[in-house]
Amino acid sequence: MVLSTGQKKQTRDFFRDIYDMPLKGGGAILDNAQFTGRYLARSVSSMITESRRNIEASGTAFVSANIFKPQRNGYYRRTDAFLWRFNHIVIDIDYLGDFANDYDALEQRLEQNIHWFSESYGIPLPTHIVFTGSGGCHLYYVFESLPNGSERKMVEGIQATKMKLAAKWVETEKNLDSLGAGYQVDIKATDASRMLRVPGSIHEDTGRMCYMKRLAPRCYTYKSLCTLIEDKPWNGTYAMQNSMRDIDRSRNGFRKKTQITFSNRNMTSAWLGTKRLNELFRLAENGWGFMNCREITAHMAWIWAKDVGLYAEECEALLRRLNTLFYEPLSERELLYTAKGNGKSYLYRNETIRFKLGLEGSDGFFAGRRVREFKDRSGKAQRHKKLIAGLVLLGRKIKEIAQELKLSVSIIKRRRTEMKKSEGFTYWAGIQINTCCQI
C-alpha cells in the first residue's frame, strides 16, 4: 500500500515525540503485522523509515515500548535481560465492544473523559494519547531517559509506577463510556517488553488508522510523576501488591473474607486452602502431569486460592504458574474459563480430590492428617534381641550384625549387654515372639 500524507506525519511525529532520546548504544525493536520482520532501529530516523516500510508491506507496524541493547555479537531478544533504557510508561485501555457505529464520536468522548477524570480525580494527565483504531487507546507518560542499571533494578520501579497508574485508571473505567460497550484497563499489559501499534498503521479489524494526539503541554520528570501518583515513598514490592488490591476493590468492591470452621477440626478455610495449594504444587513438582484432569485441577486451585483470600489477579497468576507444570499447558482462555467455572465454591473431601486427580491408594498426597499409630516399643526390643542373639550364637561380629539387620552399632551393643545381664543369648534365640521377623 502507498502511505498517505497523514500516515507519514503520524509516524514521524510519534517517533520524534516519544523516542527522541539518547539511545546509548541501544535501539527500539520494530516488527510487522505478522511479527516476521524484527529489526533493531538505533535512531529515530531509522525507526520512522522501518515502520513506514512495515506499514506499506503489511498495513501495520509495531514497536517495543522500551529500548533494548544487543550483545557484542549482535544477538538480542525482547526480554528483560536485554532491557537497556526507559523514557515512558503506557497504559492500555481496551474497548470491550466488537463494533462501534461511530468511532469518531467514541474516541472524542473517550478523550474528553480522559481530560475530565485527570482533573477531577487528580490522575496525572498523559502526555500523549494514541487511538489504536479499534475504539481503545494507549495513554503515554513520557519522561527523561533512564538507564536500567548494572543490576537491572530500574525495571522493577518502572513496573511499580505503571501499576499505580493503572490502578488509578481502573477506578474510572466504568465511567469512561456511557454509550457503547465500555472500557477496561488491561492490567496484564504491564511487561516492559510489550510491542505497541505505531500511529499511521491500519487496524486489521476496523480498517481505521491508528493516530496520536498530544494532551499535556510538556513531558514529566520521573520523580515528579511518582510524586503525583503517591505523595509518600513506597517500596516497589508493596506498591505492586497494593495496586492489585486497589484494582480488585475498584472492580469487585470491598469483600469480607469468610472464615469457615469445620466441625471435626478447628481450622479455617484459609488454612485448609493454603495447605491444599501447597500439596497440589508439591504433587506437580514431583512429576505428576495431571493427565485427563487439568480442568478440574485448575478449578480446585481457583477455589482454594479464593479461600486463602487472594485477589482475582493473584489467583490468575497462581493458575498460570500451575499451568506450566501440566503435561500440556491449557490455553489462557480455557485455563481461566474452566477454573472460574460457574462462580460457585465447593468443599471437596480428600477422597473426592484423590479420585478427581486419579491418585492411587499408594500415593501420599491429599491423604489428610496421618493417624499416629501406637508404637510397640517393648515388642520391638524383644524382636531385636531374638535376632541379635541368633546371630551372636552363629559367631557374627557386632558390625556384621548391625549391617545385616540395618540397625546402629550402639543399639546392637546395648541389646547384647541387656541379654548378658539377664537370661543370656541361648534363651533369647529360642524364645517365641509373634511376628518376630519384623524389625
C-alpha positions in Angstrom: 0.0 0.0 0.0 1.1 3.6 -0.6 1.2 5.7 2.6 -0.9 8.8 2.7 0.5 12.2 3.9 -1.4 11.7 7.2 0.2 8.3 7.8 3.7 9.7 7.1 3.0 12.6 9.5 1.8 10.3 12.3 4.8 8.0 12.1 7.2 11.0 12.1 5.5 12.8 15.0 5.2 9.7 17.0 8.9 8.7 17.0 10.1 12.3 17.4 7.9 12.9 20.4 8.2 9.5 22.1 11.6 8.1 21.1 13.8 11.2 20.7 16.3 10.4 23.5 19.9 9.3 23.9 19.9 5.6 23.0 23.5 5.0 24.3 24.1 2.0 22.0 20.6 0.5 22.2 17.6 0.7 20.0 13.9 0.1 19.6 12.6 -3.2 18.1 10.4 -2.8 15.1 8.2 -5.5 13.6 5.4 -6.0 11.0 1.8 -7.3 11.4 2.9 -10.9 11.2 5.9 -10.4 13.6 8.2 -11.8 11.0 10.4 -8.7 10.3 12.1 -8.0 13.6 14.6 -5.1 13.3 16.6 -3.2 15.9 16.4 0.6 15.0 19.2 2.6 16.6 18.0 6.1 15.6 14.7 8.0 15.3 15.2 8.3 11.5 15.6 4.5 11.1 12.6 3.9 13.3 10.5 6.1 11.0 11.9 4.5 7.9 11.4 0.9 9.1 7.9 1.5 10.5 6.8 3.0 7.2 8.2 0.1 5.3 6.3 -2.3 7.6 3.0 -0.4 7.1 3.5 -0.4 3.3 4.1 -4.2 3.3 1.7 -5.4 5.9 -0.6 -2.5 6.9 0.7 -2.4 10.4 3.9 -1.6 12.3 4.7 -2.5 15.9 7.4 -1.0 18.1 8.8 -2.1 21.5 7.8 0.2 24.4 11.4 0.4 25.6 15.0 0.4 24.4 17.0 -2.8 24.1 20.7 -3.4 23.8 22.2 -6.3 21.8 25.1 -8.4 22.9 28.6 -7.9 21.3 27.8 -10.5 18.7 24.6 -8.5 17.7 22.2 -11.0 19.2 19.2 -9.5 21.1 15.8 -10.6 22.3 12.7 -8.8 23.5 13.2 -9.9 27.1 14.1 -8.3 30.4 17.7 -9.5 30.1 18.2 -7.1 27.2 16.3 -4.1 28.5 18.5 -1.0 28.3 16.6 2.3 28.8 13.2 3.7 29.6 11.6 7.0 28.9 7.8 6.4 29.0 5.0 4.4 30.5 2.0 3.2 28.6 -1.5 2.4 30.0 -3.5 0.2 27.6 -7.3 0.8 27.7 -9.3 -1.7 25.7 -12.7 -1.1 24.1 -15.0 -4.1 25.1 -17.2 -3.9 22.0 -16.8 -5.8 18.8 -18.0 -2.9 16.7 -19.0 0.8 17.1 -21.4 2.7 14.9 -19.4 5.9 15.2 -15.8 5.5 16.1 -15.1 9.2 15.8 -17.7 10.1 18.4 -16.5 7.2 20.6 -12.9 8.4 20.5 -13.9 12.0 21.0 -15.9 11.1 24.1 -13.0 9.0 25.4 -10.6 11.9 25.1 -13.0 14.2 26.9 -13.4 11.8 29.7 -9.6 11.3 30.0 -9.3 15.1 30.5 -12.2 15.2 32.9 -11.0 12.3 35.1 -7.4 13.7 35.2 -8.7 17.0 36.5 -11.4 15.6 38.9 -9.6 12.5 40.2 -6.1 14.0 40.4 -4.7 11.5 37.9 -1.7 12.7 36.1 -2.7 13.8 32.5 -1.0 11.6 29.9 1.4 13.5 27.6 0.0 11.7 24.5 -2.9 9.5 23.6 -2.8 7.0 20.8 -6.1 5.8 19.4 -5.5 2.2 18.2 -8.2 2.1 15.6 -10.4 -0.4 17.4 -12.1 2.0 19.9 -9.4 1.7 22.6 -6.3 3.8 23.3 -2.8 3.9 24.7 -2.0 6.6 27.3 1.7 7.6 27.1 3.5 9.2 30.0 6.8 10.5 28.7 9.7 11.4 31.0 13.5 11.7 30.8 15.6 8.7 29.5 16.6 6.4 32.4 19.1 3.5 32.3 18.1 0.1 33.6 21.3 0.0 35.6 24.0 -2.6 36.0 21.9 -4.7 38.4 18.8 -4.4 36.2 16.7 -2.9 39.0 15.1 0.1 37.3 12.6 -2.1 35.5 11.1 -3.0 38.9 10.5 0.6 39.7 9.0 1.3 36.3 6.6 -1.6 36.7 5.5 -0.5 40.1 4.9 3.0 38.8 2.9 1.6 35.9 0.7 -0.5 38.2 0.0 2.5 40.4 -1.1 4.5 37.3 -3.1 1.5 36.0 -4.9 1.2 39.4 -5.9 4.9 39.2 -7.4 4.5 35.7 -9.2 1.3 36.7 -11.2 3.4 39.2 -12.6 5.3 36.2 -13.1 2.5 33.6 -16.8 2.0 34.4 -17.5 5.7 33.6 -15.2 6.2 30.6 -18.0 5.4 28.2 -21.7 5.7 28.9 -23.0 4.9 25.4 -21.0 1.9 24.0 -19.8 -1.4 25.4 -17.5 0.2 27.8 -13.7 0.1 28.5 -11.3 -1.9 30.6 -7.7 -1.2 31.6 -5.5 -4.0 30.5 -3.5 -4.7 33.7 -1.8 -7.7 32.1 -0.2 -5.4 29.6 2.4 -4.1 32.0 5.5 -6.1 31.0 8.4 -3.8 29.9 8.9 -5.7 26.6 5.5 -5.2 25.2 5.0 -4.3 21.5 2.7 -1.4 20.6 1.0 -0.4 17.4 2.6 2.6 15.6 0.4 5.5 14.6 -0.1 5.5 10.9 -0.9 1.8 11.0 -4.2 0.4 9.8 -6.2 -1.7 12.2 -6.9 -5.1 10.6 -10.4 -5.4 12.0 -11.9 -2.0 11.5 -9.7 -0.6 8.7 -9.2 2.6 10.7 -5.9 4.4 11.0 -4.1 4.5 14.4 -3.3 8.1 15.3 -1.7 10.1 18.1 -2.7 13.4 19.8 -0.7 15.4 22.3 -2.5 16.1 25.6 0.0 17.6 28.1 2.0 20.7 27.1 5.3 19.2 28.3 6.8 15.9 29.5 7.2 14.8 33.1 10.3 14.1 35.1 10.2 10.5 36.5 10.4 11.8 40.1 7.5 14.3 39.6 5.4 11.6 38.0 6.0 9.3 41.0 5.1 12.2 43.4 1.8 12.8 41.6 0.9 9.2 41.8 1.6 8.9 45.6 2.8 11.6 47.9 5.0 9.4 50.1 7.9 7.0 49.3 6.9 3.4 48.8 8.6 0.1 48.3 8.2 -1.4 44.8 7.1 -4.8 46.1 4.4 -3.4 48.3 3.4 -1.0 45.6 2.6 -3.9 43.2 0.6 -5.7 45.9 -1.3 -2.5 46.9 -2.1 -1.7 43.3 -3.5 -5.2 42.7 -5.6 -4.8 45.9 -6.9 -1.4 44.7 -7.7 -2.8 41.3 -9.6 -5.7 42.8 -11.6 -3.4 45.1 -12.4 -1.0 42.2 -13.8 -3.8 40.1 -15.4 -6.1 42.7 -15.9 -3.8 45.7 -14.8 -4.4 49.3 -15.3 -8.1 50.2 -15.3 -9.5 53.7 -13.1 -12.5 53.9 -15.1 -15.5 55.1 -13.9 -17.9 57.8 -15.3 -21.4 58.0 -14.7 -23.6 61.0 -15.0 -27.3 60.4 -16.9 -29.3 63.0 -14.3 -32.1 63.1 -11.2 -29.8 63.1 -10.5 -26.3 64.4 -9.2 -24.8 61.2 -10.2 -22.1 58.8 -10.9 -22.3 55.1 -7.9 -20.1 54.5 -5.6 -22.6 56.4 -7.0 -25.5 54.5 -6.8 -23.7 51.2 -3.1 -22.9 51.8 -2.4 -26.5 52.8 -4.1 -28.0 49.7 -2.4 -25.5 47.3 1.0 -26.3 48.7 0.2 -30.0 48.4 -1.0 -29.5 44.8 2.2 -27.8 43.8 4.3 -30.4 45.5 2.4 -33.1 43.5 3.1 -31.1 40.3 6.8 -30.6 41.1 7.1 -34.4 41.7 6.3 -35.0 38.1 2.5 -35.6 38.2 1.4 -34.3 34.8 -2.4 -34.2 35.6 -3.3 -36.3 32.6 -7.0 -36.0 31.9 -7.7 -33.8 34.9 -6.2 -30.4 34.0 -9.5 -28.6 34.0 -10.7 -29.9 37.4 -7.3 -29.3 38.9 -7.4 -25.6 37.7 -10.9 -25.3 39.2 -9.9 -26.7 42.6 -6.8 -24.4 42.6 -9.0 -21.4 41.9 -11.4 -22.3 44.8 -8.6 -22.9 47.2 -6.9 -19.6 46.2 -10.1 -17.8 46.8 -10.4 -19.5 50.2 -6.9 -18.3 51.1 -8.1 -14.7 50.4 -6.2 -13.9 47.3 -7.5 -11.3 44.9 -8.6 -12.2 41.4 -5.3 -11.1 39.7 -3.3 -13.1 42.3 -5.4 -16.2 41.7 -4.8 -15.9 37.9 -1.1 -15.5 38.4 -1.1 -18.7 40.6 -3.1 -20.6 37.9 -0.6 -19.6 35.2 2.2 -20.9 37.3 0.4 -24.2 37.9 -0.4 -24.4 34.1 3.3 -24.5 33.3 3.5 -27.7 35.3 0.8 -29.6 33.4 1.9 -32.2 30.9 0.5 -29.9 28.2 -0.5 -26.4 29.3 -4.0 -25.1 28.6 -4.6 -22.0 26.5 -5.1 -18.8 28.5 -8.8 -18.6 27.8 -9.5 -22.2 28.5 -7.5 -22.1 31.7 -9.3 -19.2 33.2 -12.8 -20.2 31.9 -12.6 -23.7 33.3 -11.0 -22.6 36.6 -13.7 -20.0 37.4 -16.5 -22.3 36.4 -19.9 -21.0 37.3 -18.6 -18.9 40.1 -19.7 -21.4 42.8 -17.4 -22.7 45.5 -17.4 -26.4 46.6 -16.0 -28.1 49.7 -14.0 -31.1 48.4 -13.2 -34.0 50.7 -9.8 -35.6 50.4 -11.3 -38.8 49.0 -13.0 -36.7 46.2 -9.8 -34.8 45.4 -7.8 -38.1 45.1 -10.5 -39.5 42.8 -10.6 -36.4 40.6 -6.8 -36.3 40.3 -6.6 -40.0 39.6 -4.3 -40.7 42.6 -3.8 -44.3 43.6 -4.1 -45.6 47.2 -0.3 -45.8 47.5 0.2 -42.1 46.8 0.7 -40.0 49.9 -1.0 -36.8 48.6 -4.3 -35.5 49.9 -4.5 -38.2 52.5 -5.4 -35.9 55.3 -3.6 -36.0 58.6 -1.7 -39.2 59.3 -3.0 -41.3 62.1 -0.4 -41.8 64.7 -0.2 -45.5 65.4 0.7 -46.9 68.8 4.4 -47.8 68.9 5.0 -51.2 70.5 8.5 -50.3 71.8 8.7 -53.4 74.1 7.8 -55.8 71.4 10.2 -54.2 69.0 13.1 -54.6 71.5 12.2 -58.2 72.0 12.3 -58.9 68.3 15.7 -57.2 68.1 17.1 -59.3 71.0 15.9 -62.6 69.4 17.5 -61.8 66.0 20.7 -60.4 67.6 21.0 -63.5 69.9 20.7 -65.9 67.0 23.5 -64.1 65.0 25.7 -63.9 68.1 25.5 -67.7 68.5 26.5 -68.0 64.9 29.6 -66.1 65.7 28.9 -62.9 63.9 30.6 -59.7 65.0 28.8 -56.5 66.1 29.4 -54.6 62.8 28.3 -57.6 60.8 25.1 -57.9 62.8 24.4 -54.1 62.5 24.8 -54.3 58.8 22.6 -57.3 58.3 19.8 -56.1 60.5 20.2 -52.4 59.4 20.5 -51.2 62.9 23.0 -48.9 64.5 26.1 -50.3 66.3 25.0 -48.7 69.5 21.7 -50.5 69.5 23.5 -53.8 68.9 25.8 -53.2 71.9 23.0 -52.1 74.2 20.9 -55.2 73.4 23.9 -57.5 73.8 24.6 -56.1 77.2 21.0 -56.4 78.3 20.9 -60.1 77.3 24.2 -60.9 79.0 22.9 -59.4 82.3 19.6 -61.3 82.1 18.7 -64.7 80.6 21.6 -65.0 78.1 21.8 -65.4 74.3 20.5 -69.0 74.2 17.3 -68.1 76.0 16.6 -65.1 73.6 17.5 -67.1 70.5 14.9 -69.8 71.3 12.1 -67.5 72.6 8.7 -67.5 70.7 7.6 -64.0 69.7 4.7 -63.0 67.5 5.9 -61.6 64.1 9.5 -62.0 65.3 10.7 -61.5 61.7 9.7 -57.8 61.7 12.3 -55.1 62.6 
